[in-house]
């Protein structure tokens, strides 16, 4: 009996204590400044593991182990973090929190563009777009380049197809300039570029960019896009601007997964390809006693290939087209041709050789990686910070189909019906950054070191080395590897002086230095990937190396490094509350080409209320990349029965010297901007900025300088022959191409961003935003070496019409983004439509000159198109949400490429195909129906998807 009483008493005591413990709590609601709920906001007790997140209605509840004084931190991406002191007793207190929206109010969100006090995008002295994860998480795009392409109007990037390594790393543009003219930072530190130089027929040909898709989206808190020249502040590459990626800090557990695929109708067919699966995770933990944090984020993305290729319109697939005999009548020739075609078609049908034999679209891709971001606080003023990332990406992209008729490129004993070769890549990306910042007297200091490496290994599959003895060639080859490594050390000192009264209110002074080492390597492939085995087809030699991508030879292999030292000074002064002026200068000295000095002046004047006029003028530069200075490769092509070499040579090669071309110089820019920015009626914000950018000594990748021939015989007096004979009297080299500083360009445009928020009730709101960009790039001058300038043939090949169009018109001249977000209770509806402006392709040979005998339609302008996305999200609880939607919901495609009537696939069954001529259009024998040499918005059609997200 006593035991029972004791047991019951103990239970009652535990219940009593438990009730009192549970009673010590805090509850309430997290809203924005307009009173609308913020689901998923983090509510954390500073210095402890106590924390939670708000539910779908913004409600939260915290339990405390004991009464006392605590500090509560409330945060959510895109809003100003708030910290509030609370006194907890033996009751459940109610406390609501209202966070300030960074797009409406003044908060510390934009750190790029100024070394002074962080500002909002409407208060910054230069234009900065702020893109938070909440702006993009409901849409279909899963990698960073595609997210920015649909969100930032001045940014352009599209996936490439049948372009070797560029199929796997998306080239990107800011303000219509090249991929290598925008600097990428992570947490304000320089990000390394890729190991790949784009040498194929894509946008950005000849340039080296940064692989933005190597950074998991799940690791990103926000993206700051500085749309202004900033080389004087950040160094080389920042001619068009800077993209600063800020990583997450203290965040709740976050998990999401999505699945989608194309659901499209085009070319008379239904498509359900491009299946994409994505899963990501992130979590940020705060250390006890406000000692710092650590955040880990990871993402895995698997994307299937898409194919929007057309039918191969060549009349015969197994044999060459016949020619009419000198005594043969037209009727007899047509009958013979029809008989050959019937036999050829029957053979193709029996062997399953499909005329839809290409993959024209997105490559297969698997991308997995993670990022660590952290900070440890020593006392109140000193922090050790660090960030580390690793991404492993594999891809598989097709080349051109090799037909049985292409006997010098195929081994019919292995592939009797031809083959489609694949370039399979393994891309590894590493980065690590660590630094110490704190106080040194009255100065703030930041000492850091950042390292990064990008490697690309090429494996060529489903192919042959056609020069090896019949039946002996492997079908897979290791073709070599590219590597780029960079290490950057920085010391930054900063001090803000404030003055009471007087003309000058405050002065921010910053000084700093940088030491950077770059390393570029080319590693040779296996022997059979590049060698020639000597096999002949009759008297014709066969092609050396792996078909589609011959391996790098030992003569191509290299290991080159350089270093540079830089120093800068940056001043920003405030004169009262209305005027801000700034000046910056930067000196850099490179071990390979010398020194450069850049400067920048900025100013902002508040006109009235929160409306300001702002402007900037700056000079800038871009150092030639090591890739452009040293990349080289060679392949074997046949002229008649002669095996000749096609060389991409670096500027140290004596062949380049014969063209009068010396070492590469930096590109030099002058840019100016003028704009208005501000806020009206508390909810309407706007930025309007015009800009003008002049760039001289831009580096171009020349066209091929080929030996001149007449009826297959070398022309002794040909200028290219005379140049090449100097270093190659045996005429083993057929053509060369190289990099050189050659053009001057002007880019002018205007950016507009308008946002307004409508409060429609206690549980609903509508946000409307309109963002647009108009830009135009003009090549104002082409200036080769004295030797190239002295000969019209040489100058025409240096920078032809096609290359000109890549610079002037291969990305949209204008882009308009209109987005509406409607939130009501647990539902969120988002509609976005983007107008991609026209792009123009120019043929290398002018078709408007009758003597060239080409259709004028070879020059083609592709009309503007609207691409519309729509999604619906439902917050089932404070933890779970579900989203369904579609990208390109109306299944819009670009205009089709012009195809000559005699080459149309409708003629495949008729004898009229005896007049076939594949050189009269840009479709590559009917297989490319949509443009790939210009970059508008891709051609995959409608994409439908679903997403599940969990936050706790």
HUNOR-V930426 format. One record per helix or strand. SS is the DSSP state (A for helix, B for strand). FROM is the first residue (numbers start at 1). LEN is the number of residues. If there is no record, write none. Layout:
BEGIN
ss=SS from=FROM len=LEN
ss=SS from=FROM len=LEN
END
This chain:
BEGIN
ss=A from=2 len=22
ss=B from=25 len=8
ss=B from=37 len=1
ss=B from=42 len=4
ss=B from=51 len=3
ss=B from=59 len=5
ss=B from=68 len=8
ss=B from=79 len=1
ss=B from=82 len=7
ss=B from=92 len=3
ss=B from=97 len=3
ss=B from=101 len=1
ss=B from=110 len=1
ss=B from=119 len=1
ss=B from=128 len=5
ss=A from=133 len=3
ss=A from=144 len=8
ss=B from=155 len=3
ss=A from=164 len=4
ss=B from=172 len=3
ss=A from=179 len=3
ss=B from=182 len=5
ss=B from=189 len=2
ss=A from=212 len=3
ss=A from=217 len=3
ss=B from=220 len=7
ss=A from=231 len=4
ss=B from=241 len=7
ss=B from=254 len=9
ss=B from=264 len=3
ss=B from=269 len=3
ss=B from=276 len=11
ss=A from=288 len=3
ss=B from=292 len=12
ss=A from=330 len=22
ss=B from=364 len=15
ss=B from=382 len=21
ss=A from=407 len=3
ss=B from=419 len=22
ss=B from=443 len=19
ss=B from=465 len=1
ss=B from=476 len=23
ss=B from=506 len=18
ss=A from=527 len=3
ss=B from=536 len=2
ss=B from=540 len=2
ss=B from=546 len=1
ss=B from=558 len=18
ss=B from=579 len=12
ss=B from=594 len=15
ss=B from=611 len=12
ss=A from=626 len=5
ss=B from=633 len=7
ss=B from=642 len=7
ss=A from=654 len=5
ss=B from=667 len=14
ss=B from=684 len=18
ss=B from=705 len=2
ss=B from=709 len=2
ss=B from=713 len=2
ss=A from=719 len=9
ss=B from=733 len=5
ss=B from=739 len=23
ss=B from=764 len=19
ss=A from=786 len=4
ss=A from=792 len=7
ss=A from=801 len=8
ss=B from=811 len=1
ss=B from=814 len=11
ss=B from=827 len=10
ss=B from=839 len=3
ss=A from=850 len=3
ss=A from=856 len=3
ss=B from=860 len=3
ss=B from=865 len=11
ss=B from=880 len=8
ss=B from=896 len=1
ss=A from=901 len=3
ss=A from=905 len=3
ss=A from=911 len=5
ss=A from=918 len=3
ss=B from=930 len=1
ss=B from=935 len=1
ss=B from=943 len=9
END
